[in-house]
Amino acid sequence: MKKIGILHGKERSFPEALVERINSKGIEGITAESVKIDKVIQGEASGYAVIIDRISQDVPFYRAFLKNAALCGTAVINNPFWWSADEKFFNNCLSTKIGVPVPKTAILPSYKLPDDTSGESFSNLAYPLDWKGIFDYTGFPAYMKPFAGGGWKNVYKLESIEAFYEKHAETGQLVMLLQEEIVFTEYYRCYCIGGKHVRIMPYEPRNPHHLRYVADFVPSPERLQQMEEIVLKINHFLGYDFNTVELAIRDGVPYAIDFCNPAPDAERTSVGEKNFAWVVETSANYAIEKALAQKDGTDNLTWGEYIKRSSAKIPLI
């Protein structure tokens, strides 16, 4: 019997529906459940052929558990080694090399010194930074947000240099991005599952959270194809099995705004019934596909084109 486990936190509608949907298919030799952990011993298998990770970004213990499970042959969705290494600034940097339009973005050192450091720890860092060069590059208005954060936490819209200095002083030890504002006419949030299944959802980030999927953007067939190609390219290079990509349309060009979302919102009350049904069904089918292909004692993780091409010394494009 091959078990598919869902590792999750306080969310309920998606994990419970996913377990129910997998089990309802009645695939011989396949069963699904919420992951159960009573101990984690080095080099010992987890007992799961597949684990869908929805929470390890917030729980380091779970991330360590998943790496051990992967070493023993579990197909973890998403790859915990890559997820540990990835962050939003790298995503933007990679996009500039693979031809995906992104907002002009700079990374900033934390306002406060990290613990156990002093001014001497930063002898390689110019003081002051070339703030004029940074501000000239991104322009204003601009957005400031954590380089490795998620979920609209610690995000600021800044109208001026003065606003930047005021708000940057509130960010403590967070490493922040300063990013050009993309004034868009249309906006989309796109699920990508298994590097091949894409659902493009009109999305309005300026609405209250519970109304963000209430948007009336109607993309043409050509725009849908263009966006699907961008979403697939991003996820092929990053190697995520389950991710969302946010695309803002400015002057007819889709800009990738945020595409490091390996545990994206999938709650019924957030995404709506149709999107919820799609993500449950597609995730269930992909998890079953991974379980059937999984082999004990081997690497069953997904690795992106960036890693594969880098190790083989192949240019990105």
C-alpha positions as a Markdown table, in Angstrom:
| # | Residue | x | y | z |
|---|---|---|---|---|
| 1 | Met | 0.0 | 0.0 | 0.0 |
| 2 | Lys | 1.3 | 3.4 | -1.0 |
| 3 | Lys | 0.3 | 6.3 | 1.3 |
| 4 | Ile | -0.2 | 9.9 | 0.2 |
| 5 | Gly | 0.2 | 12.3 | 3.2 |
| 6 | Ile | -1.0 | 15.9 | 3.5 |
| 7 | Leu | 1.2 | 17.9 | 5.9 |
| 8 | His | -0.7 | 21.0 | 6.9 |
| 9 | Gly | -1.4 | 23.6 | 9.6 |
| 10 | Lys | -4.6 | 25.2 | 10.6 |
| 11 | Glu | -6.2 | 25.1 | 7.1 |
| 12 | Arg | -8.9 | 22.5 | 6.8 |
| 13 | Ser | -11.0 | 22.8 | 3.6 |
| 14 | Phe | -8.3 | 22.0 | 1.1 |
| 15 | Pro | -6.4 | 19.2 | 3.0 |
| 16 | Glu | -9.6 | 17.4 | 4.0 |
| 17 | Ala | -11.1 | 17.7 | 0.5 |
| 18 | Leu | -7.9 | 16.5 | -1.0 |
| 19 | Val | -7.7 | 13.4 | 1.2 |
| 20 | Glu | -11.4 | 12.6 | 0.5 |
| 21 | Arg | -11.0 | 13.0 | -3.3 |
| 22 | Ile | -7.9 | 10.8 | -3.5 |
| 23 | Asn | -9.6 | 8.0 | -1.5 |
| 24 | Ser | -12.9 | 8.4 | -3.4 |
| 25 | Lys | -11.1 | 7.4 | -6.6 |
| 26 | Gly | -10.5 | 3.9 | -5.3 |
| 27 | Ile | -7.1 | 3.4 | -6.9 |
| 28 | Glu | -5.8 | 0.0 | -5.9 |
| 29 | Gly | -2.8 | 0.3 | -3.6 |
| 30 | Ile | -3.2 | 4.0 | -3.0 |
| 31 | Thr | -4.6 | 5.7 | 0.1 |
| 32 | Ala | -4.4 | 9.2 | 1.5 |
| 33 | Glu | -4.4 | 10.7 | 5.0 |
| 34 | Ser | -3.2 | 13.7 | 7.1 |
| 35 | Val | 0.4 | 13.0 | 7.9 |
| 36 | Lys | 1.1 | 11.5 | 11.3 |
| 37 | Ile | 4.5 | 12.0 | 13.0 |
| 38 | Asp | 5.4 | 10.4 | 16.3 |
| 39 | Lys | 9.2 | 10.4 | 16.0 |
| 40 | Val | 11.8 | 11.4 | 13.4 |
| 41 | Ile | 14.9 | 9.2 | 13.3 |
| 42 | Gln | 17.8 | 9.9 | 11.0 |
| 43 | Gly | 17.8 | 7.8 | 7.9 |
| 44 | Glu | 14.4 | 6.1 | 8.7 |
| 45 | Ala | 11.6 | 6.2 | 6.1 |
| 46 | Ser | 8.5 | 8.3 | 6.8 |
| 47 | Gly | 6.1 | 5.6 | 5.6 |
| 48 | Tyr | 4.7 | 7.8 | 2.9 |
| 49 | Ala | 5.2 | 7.5 | -0.9 |
| 50 | Val | 4.1 | 11.1 | -1.4 |
| 51 | Ile | 3.8 | 14.0 | 1.0 |
| 52 | Ile | 2.1 | 17.3 | 0.0 |
| 53 | Asp | 3.7 | 20.0 | 2.1 |
| 54 | Arg | 1.5 | 22.9 | 3.1 |
| 55 | Ile | 3.2 | 24.2 | 6.3 |
| 56 | Ser | 6.9 | 23.6 | 6.5 |
| 57 | Gln | 7.7 | 27.2 | 5.5 |
| 58 | Asp | 6.5 | 28.1 | 9.0 |
| 59 | Val | 7.7 | 25.0 | 11.0 |
| 60 | Pro | 11.5 | 24.2 | 10.7 |
| 61 | Phe | 10.9 | 20.9 | 12.4 |
| 62 | Tyr | 8.6 | 19.8 | 9.5 |
| 63 | Arg | 11.2 | 21.0 | 6.9 |
| 64 | Ala | 13.8 | 18.8 | 8.5 |
| 65 | Phe | 11.4 | 15.9 | 8.7 |
| 66 | Leu | 10.6 | 16.3 | 4.9 |
| 67 | Lys | 14.3 | 16.4 | 3.9 |
| 68 | Asn | 14.9 | 13.1 | 5.8 |
| 69 | Ala | 11.7 | 11.6 | 4.2 |
| 70 | Ala | 12.9 | 12.7 | 0.7 |
| 71 | Leu | 16.3 | 11.1 | 1.3 |
| 72 | Cys | 14.5 | 7.8 | 2.0 |
| 73 | Gly | 12.5 | 8.0 | -1.2 |
| 74 | Thr | 9.4 | 10.1 | -0.4 |
| 75 | Ala | 8.2 | 12.3 | -3.3 |
| 76 | Val | 7.7 | 15.6 | -1.5 |
| 77 | Ile | 5.6 | 18.2 | -3.1 |
| 78 | Asn | 7.4 | 20.7 | -3.1 |
| 79 | Asn | 11.0 | 19.7 | -3.1 |
| 80 | Pro | 12.1 | 20.8 | 0.5 |
| 81 | Phe | 15.8 | 21.3 | -0.5 |
| 82 | Trp | 14.9 | 23.7 | -3.3 |
| 83 | Trp | 12.2 | 25.5 | -1.2 |
| 84 | Ser | 14.8 | 26.0 | 1.5 |
| 85 | Ala | 17.2 | 27.6 | -0.9 |
| 86 | Asp | 14.7 | 29.8 | -2.9 |
| 87 | Glu | 13.5 | 33.3 | -2.2 |
| 88 | Lys | 11.7 | 36.1 | -4.1 |
| 89 | Phe | 14.8 | 38.1 | -5.1 |
| 90 | Phe | 16.4 | 35.1 | -6.7 |
| 91 | Asn | 13.1 | 34.4 | -8.5 |
| 92 | Asn | 13.3 | 37.9 | -10.0 |
| 93 | Cys | 17.0 | 37.6 | -10.9 |
| 94 | Leu | 16.4 | 34.3 | -12.6 |
| 95 | Ser | 13.5 | 35.8 | -14.6 |
| 96 | Thr | 15.8 | 38.4 | -16.1 |
| 97 | Lys | 17.9 | 35.6 | -17.5 |
| 98 | Ile | 15.1 | 33.5 | -19.0 |
| 99 | Gly | 13.1 | 36.3 | -20.7 |
| 100 | Val | 10.2 | 36.7 | -18.2 |
| 101 | Pro | 9.3 | 40.4 | -17.6 |
| 102 | Val | 9.5 | 41.4 | -14.0 |
| 103 | Pro | 9.3 | 44.8 | -12.1 |
| 104 | Lys | 12.6 | 46.6 | -11.5 |
| 105 | Thr | 13.7 | 45.3 | -8.1 |
| 106 | Ala | 16.6 | 45.9 | -5.7 |
| 107 | Ile | 17.4 | 44.1 | -2.4 |
| 108 | Leu | 18.2 | 46.1 | 0.7 |
| 109 | Pro | 20.2 | 45.1 | 3.8 |
| 110 | Ser | 18.2 | 45.0 | 7.0 |
| 111 | Tyr | 17.6 | 48.3 | 8.8 |
| 112 | Lys | 18.8 | 46.8 | 12.1 |
| 113 | Leu | 21.9 | 44.6 | 12.5 |
| 114 | Pro | 21.2 | 40.9 | 12.6 |
| 115 | Asp | 21.8 | 39.3 | 16.0 |
| 116 | Asp | 25.4 | 38.5 | 16.9 |
| 117 | Thr | 26.7 | 41.0 | 14.4 |
| 118 | Ser | 28.2 | 44.5 | 14.7 |
| 119 | Gly | 29.2 | 47.2 | 12.3 |
| 120 | Glu | 32.5 | 45.4 | 11.7 |
| 121 | Ser | 30.5 | 42.5 | 10.2 |
| 122 | Phe | 29.6 | 44.7 | 7.3 |
| 123 | Ser | 33.0 | 46.0 | 6.2 |
| 124 | Asn | 32.2 | 45.0 | 2.6 |
| 125 | Leu | 29.0 | 47.1 | 2.5 |
| 126 | Ala | 29.3 | 50.7 | 1.4 |
| 127 | Tyr | 28.0 | 53.3 | 3.8 |
| 128 | Pro | 25.8 | 55.0 | 2.9 |
| 129 | Leu | 24.5 | 52.8 | 0.1 |
| 130 | Asp | 23.9 | 54.4 | -3.3 |
| 131 | Trp | 20.3 | 55.3 | -2.4 |
| 132 | Lys | 20.0 | 57.7 | -5.3 |
| 133 | Gly | 21.0 | 54.9 | -7.7 |
| 134 | Ile | 18.5 | 52.5 | -6.1 |
| 135 | Phe | 15.6 | 55.1 | -6.1 |
| 136 | Asp | 16.4 | 56.2 | -9.7 |
| 137 | Tyr | 16.2 | 52.5 | -10.8 |
| 138 | Thr | 12.9 | 51.6 | -9.1 |
| 139 | Gly | 11.2 | 55.0 | -9.2 |
| 140 | Phe | 8.2 | 56.0 | -7.0 |
| 141 | Pro | 5.6 | 54.9 | -6.2 |
| 142 | Ala | 7.3 | 51.6 | -5.2 |
| 143 | Tyr | 6.5 | 48.6 | -3.1 |
| 144 | Met | 8.7 | 47.4 | -0.3 |
| 145 | Lys | 8.3 | 43.8 | 0.9 |
| 146 | Pro | 10.4 | 41.0 | 2.6 |
| 147 | Phe | 12.7 | 39.2 | 0.1 |
| 148 | Ala | 11.7 | 35.8 | 1.6 |
| 149 | Gly | 8.2 | 36.6 | 3.0 |
| 150 | Gly | 4.7 | 35.7 | 1.9 |
| 151 | Gly | 1.1 | 36.4 | 2.4 |
| 152 | Trp | 1.1 | 40.2 | 2.2 |
| 153 | Lys | 2.9 | 40.6 | 5.5 |
| 154 | Asn | 5.1 | 43.6 | 6.0 |
| 155 | Val | 4.2 | 45.0 | 2.6 |
| 156 | Tyr | 4.4 | 48.8 | 2.1 |
| 157 | Lys | 3.3 | 51.0 | -0.8 |
| 158 | Leu | 5.7 | 54.0 | -0.8 |
| 159 | Glu | 4.9 | 57.2 | -2.6 |
| 160 | Ser | 8.2 | 59.0 | -2.0 |
| 161 | Ile | 11.8 | 58.8 | -0.7 |
| 162 | Glu | 10.6 | 60.3 | 2.6 |
| 163 | Ala | 8.0 | 57.5 | 3.0 |
| 164 | Phe | 10.7 | 54.9 | 2.2 |
| 165 | Tyr | 13.0 | 56.1 | 5.0 |
| 166 | Glu | 10.1 | 56.3 | 7.5 |
| 167 | Lys | 8.8 | 52.8 | 6.7 |
| 168 | His | 12.2 | 51.1 | 6.3 |
| 169 | Ala | 12.9 | 52.1 | 9.9 |
| 170 | Glu | 10.0 | 49.9 | 10.9 |
| 171 | Thr | 11.3 | 46.7 | 9.3 |
| 172 | Gly | 13.8 | 45.7 | 11.9 |
| 173 | Gln | 16.0 | 42.8 | 10.9 |
| 174 | Leu | 13.9 | 41.9 | 7.8 |
| 175 | Val | 15.8 | 42.0 | 4.5 |
| 176 | Met | 13.5 | 43.9 | 2.1 |
| 177 | Leu | 13.0 | 44.3 | -1.6 |
| 178 | Leu | 12.3 | 47.7 | -3.2 |
| 179 | Gln | 10.2 | 47.1 | -6.3 |
| 180 | Glu | 8.9 | 49.2 | -9.1 |
| 181 | Glu | 5.1 | 49.6 | -9.1 |
| 182 | Ile | 3.4 | 48.0 | -12.1 |
| 183 | Val | 0.2 | 50.0 | -12.8 |
| 184 | Phe | -1.9 | 47.3 | -14.4 |
| 185 | Thr | -5.1 | 47.0 | -16.4 |
| 186 | Glu | -5.6 | 43.3 | -15.7 |
| 187 | Tyr | -4.2 | 41.0 | -13.0 |
| 188 | Tyr | -4.2 | 37.2 | -12.8 |
| 189 | Arg | -3.3 | 34.5 | -10.2 |
| 190 | Cys | -2.3 | 31.3 | -11.8 |
| 191 | Tyr | -2.1 | 27.8 | -10.2 |
| 192 | Cys | 0.5 | 25.5 | -11.7 |
| 193 | Ile | 0.5 | 21.9 | -10.7 |
| 194 | Gly | 2.9 | 19.2 | -11.9 |
| 195 | Gly | 4.6 | 21.6 | -14.2 |
| 196 | Lys | 1.9 | 21.1 | -16.8 |
| 197 | His | -1.6 | 21.9 | -15.4 |
| 198 | Val | -2.3 | 25.7 | -15.3 |
| 199 | Arg | -5.5 | 27.5 | -14.1 |
| 200 | Ile | -5.6 | 31.2 | -14.8 |
| 201 | Met | -7.8 | 33.1 | -12.4 |
| 202 | Pro | -8.8 | 36.8 | -12.7 |
| 203 | Tyr | -7.6 | 38.4 | -9.4 |
| 204 | Glu | -7.9 | 41.9 | -7.9 |
| 205 | Pro | -5.2 | 42.5 | -5.3 |
| 206 | Arg | -6.6 | 45.9 | -4.5 |
| 207 | Asn | -9.8 | 44.4 | -3.1 |
| 208 | Pro | -10.2 | 43.2 | 0.5 |
| 209 | His | -8.7 | 39.7 | 0.9 |
| 210 | His | -12.1 | 37.8 | 0.7 |
| 211 | Leu | -13.0 | 39.6 | -2.5 |
| 212 | Arg | -9.8 | 39.3 | -4.5 |
| 213 | Tyr | -11.0 | 36.5 | -6.7 |
| 214 | Val | -14.1 | 38.7 | -7.6 |
| 215 | Ala | -12.7 | 40.2 | -10.7 |
| 216 | Asp | -14.1 | 40.6 | -14.2 |
| 217 | Phe | -11.0 | 40.6 | -16.4 |
| 218 | Val | -11.7 | 38.6 | -19.5 |
| 219 | Pro | -8.4 | 37.6 | -21.3 |
| 220 | Ser | -8.4 | 36.8 | -25.0 |
| 221 | Pro | -7.3 | 33.3 | -26.2 |
| 222 | Glu | -4.0 | 34.8 | -27.2 |
| 223 | Arg | -3.4 | 36.4 | -23.8 |
| 224 | Leu | -4.4 | 33.1 | -22.1 |
| 225 | Gln | -1.8 | 31.2 | -24.2 |
| 226 | Gln | 0.9 | 33.9 | -23.5 |
| 227 | Met | 0.3 | 33.7 | -19.8 |
| 228 | Glu | 0.2 | 29.9 | -19.7 |
| 229 | Glu | 3.6 | 29.8 | -21.4 |
| 230 | Ile | 5.1 | 32.3 | -18.9 |
| 231 | Val | 3.7 | 30.3 | -15.9 |
| 232 | Leu | 5.0 | 27.0 | -17.3 |
| 233 | Lys | 8.4 | 28.5 | -18.1 |
| 234 | Ile | 8.8 | 29.9 | -14.5 |
| 235 | Asn | 7.8 | 26.6 | -12.9 |
| 236 | His | 10.0 | 24.5 | -15.2 |
| 237 | Phe | 13.0 | 26.5 | -14.2 |
| 238 | Leu | 12.2 | 26.7 | -10.5 |
| 239 | Gly | 11.0 | 23.1 | -10.3 |
| 240 | Tyr | 7.9 | 23.5 | -8.2 |
| 241 | Asp | 5.2 | 20.9 | -8.4 |
| 242 | Phe | 2.6 | 23.2 | -6.8 |
| 243 | Asn | 2.9 | 27.0 | -7.1 |
| 244 | Thr | 1.1 | 30.1 | -8.0 |
| 245 | Val | 2.3 | 32.9 | -10.3 |
| 246 | Glu | 0.8 | 36.4 | -10.2 |
| 247 | Leu | 0.8 | 38.3 | -13.5 |
| 248 | Ala | 0.0 | 42.0 | -13.9 |
| 249 | Ile | -0.7 | 43.3 | -17.4 |
| 250 | Arg | 0.8 | 46.7 | -18.3 |
| 251 | Asp | 0.7 | 48.0 | -21.8 |
| 252 | Gly | -0.1 | 44.5 | -23.1 |
| 253 | Val | 2.9 | 42.9 | -21.3 |
| 254 | Pro | 2.4 | 40.3 | -18.5 |
| 255 | Tyr | 4.8 | 41.1 | -15.7 |
| 256 | Ala | 5.5 | 38.3 | -13.1 |
| 257 | Ile | 4.9 | 40.0 | -9.8 |
| 258 | Asp | 5.0 | 37.2 | -7.3 |
| 259 | Phe | 5.8 | 33.6 | -8.1 |
| 260 | Cys | 7.4 | 32.0 | -5.0 |
| 261 | Asn | 4.2 | 30.6 | -3.5 |
| 262 | Pro | 4.9 | 26.9 | -2.9 |
| 263 | Ala | 2.0 | 26.6 | -0.4 |
| 264 | Pro | -0.5 | 28.9 | -2.1 |
| 265 | Asp | -4.0 | 29.7 | -0.8 |
| 266 | Ala | -6.4 | 27.0 | -1.7 |
| 267 | Glu | -9.2 | 27.6 | 0.9 |
| 268 | Arg | -12.7 | 27.2 | -0.5 |
| 269 | Thr | -13.8 | 30.5 | 1.0 |
| 270 | Ser | -10.9 | 32.4 | -0.6 |
| 271 | Val | -10.7 | 31.0 | -4.1 |
| 272 | Gly | -14.3 | 30.2 | -4.8 |
| 273 | Glu | -16.1 | 26.9 | -5.6 |
| 274 | Lys | -14.9 | 26.5 | -9.2 |
| 275 | Asn | -11.3 | 27.2 | -8.5 |
| 276 | Phe | -11.4 | 25.1 | -5.4 |
| 277 | Ala | -12.9 | 22.1 | -7.3 |
| 278 | Trp | -10.2 | 22.4 | -9.9 |
| 279 | Val | -7.3 | 22.6 | -7.5 |
| 280 | Val | -8.6 | 19.6 | -5.4 |
| 281 | Glu | -9.1 | 17.5 | -8.5 |
| 282 | Thr | -5.9 | 18.4 | -10.2 |
| 283 | Ser | -3.8 | 18.0 | -7.0 |
| 284 | Ala | -5.4 | 14.6 | -6.3 |
| 285 | Asn | -4.6 | 13.3 | -9.8 |
| 286 | Tyr | -1.0 | 14.6 | -9.6 |
| 287 | Ala | -0.4 | 13.1 | -6.2 |
| 288 | Ile | -1.7 | 9.7 | -7.4 |
| 289 | Glu | 0.6 | 10.0 | -10.5 |
| 290 | Lys | 3.6 | 10.7 | -8.2 |
| 291 | Ala | 2.7 | 7.8 | -5.9 |
| 292 | Leu | 2.4 | 5.3 | -8.8 |
| 293 | Ala | 5.8 | 6.4 | -10.1 |
| 294 | Gln | 7.5 | 6.6 | -6.7 |
| 295 | Lys | 10.3 | 4.1 | -6.1 |
| 296 | Asp | 11.7 | 3.4 | -2.6 |
| 297 | Gly | 15.3 | 4.3 | -1.9 |
| 298 | Thr | 15.7 | 6.7 | -4.9 |
| 299 | Asp | 15.3 | 10.4 | -5.4 |
| 300 | Asn | 11.7 | 11.0 | -6.3 |
| 301 | Leu | 11.9 | 14.8 | -6.0 |
| 302 | Thr | 11.3 | 17.4 | -8.8 |
| 303 | Trp | 14.3 | 19.4 | -9.7 |
| 304 | Gly | 14.0 | 22.5 | -11.9 |
| 305 | Glu | 15.8 | 23.4 | -15.1 |
| 306 | Tyr | 17.9 | 26.0 | -13.3 |
| 307 | Ile | 19.5 | 23.2 | -11.1 |
| 308 | Lys | 19.7 | 20.7 | -13.9 |
| 309 | Arg | 21.3 | 23.1 | -16.4 |
| 310 | Ser | 23.7 | 24.5 | -13.8 |
| 311 | Ser | 25.0 | 21.1 | -12.9 |
| 312 | Ala | 25.4 | 20.2 | -16.5 |
| 313 | Lys | 27.0 | 23.5 | -17.4 |
| 314 | Ile | 24.2 | 24.3 | -19.9 |
| 315 | Pro | 23.3 | 28.0 | -20.5 |
| 316 | Leu | 19.9 | 29.0 | -19.2 |
| 317 | Ile | 18.8 | 30.2 | -22.6 |
